[in-house]
Amino acid sequence: MSSFSAAEVAHLASVAHIELSDDEVQRFAEELSVIAESVALVANIPPEVEPMSHPVVLEHDTMRDDVVGQPLTVAEALAGAPASEDDQFQVPQILGEDA
């Protein structure tokens, strides 16, 4: 079991130039201890346990088949745009560069 003392948290905060109140130091010491314990639990998982992408087994594939279709025409793509010019989306200039 790994635990962080208030003195360790205060030292780390000092090194990182982070000002913490006494209540914050105590709270972070407790939270860091819980995190360290959780990491230790994961580190002790037996090697025969296979990694999982989901916590439950999926009964069927939730992705639809990728079907080739007709692409949108330029006019259809630009139909919902607030502004367009020369068959392109028109957006506000944000970098201060000349157009």
ChimeraX attribute file (.defattr): number of C-alpha atoms within 10 A of each C-alpha:
attribute: neighborCount
match mode: 1-to-1
recipient: residues
	/A:1	9
	/A:2	13
	/A:3	15
	/A:4	16
	/A:5	16
	/A:6	18
	/A:7	12
	/A:8	13
	/A:9	20
	/A:10	21
	/A:11	14
	/A:12	12
	/A:13	14
	/A:14	12
	/A:15	9
	/A:16	9
	/A:17	9
	/A:18	11
	/A:19	11
	/A:20	14
	/A:21	10
	/A:22	11
	/A:23	10
	/A:24	14
	/A:25	20
	/A:26	17
	/A:27	14
	/A:28	18
	/A:29	20
	/A:30	17
	/A:31	14
	/A:32	16
	/A:33	17
	/A:34	16
	/A:35	14
	/A:36	15
	/A:37	15
	/A:38	13
	/A:39	12
	/A:40	13
	/A:41	11
	/A:42	9
	/A:43	10
	/A:44	8
	/A:45	10
	/A:46	8
	/A:47	8
	/A:48	6
	/A:49	7
	/A:50	8
	/A:51	8
	/A:52	8
	/A:53	7
	/A:54	7
	/A:55	7
	/A:56	7
	/A:57	8
	/A:58	8
	/A:59	6
	/A:60	6
	/A:61	7
	/A:62	7
	/A:63	6
	/A:64	6
	/A:65	7
	/A:66	6
	/A:67	6
	/A:68	6
	/A:69	6
	/A:70	6
	/A:71	8
	/A:72	9
	/A:73	9
	/A:74	10
	/A:75	10
	/A:76	10
	/A:77	13
	/A:78	17
	/A:79	11
	/A:80	9
	/A:81	12
	/A:82	9
	/A:83	12
	/A:84	13
	/A:85	9
	/A:86	6
	/A:87	10
	/A:88	13
	/A:89	12
	/A:90	13
	/A:91	11
	/A:92	6
	/A:93	9
	/A:94	6
	/A:95	6
	/A:96	6
	/A:97	6
	/A:98	5
	/A:99	4
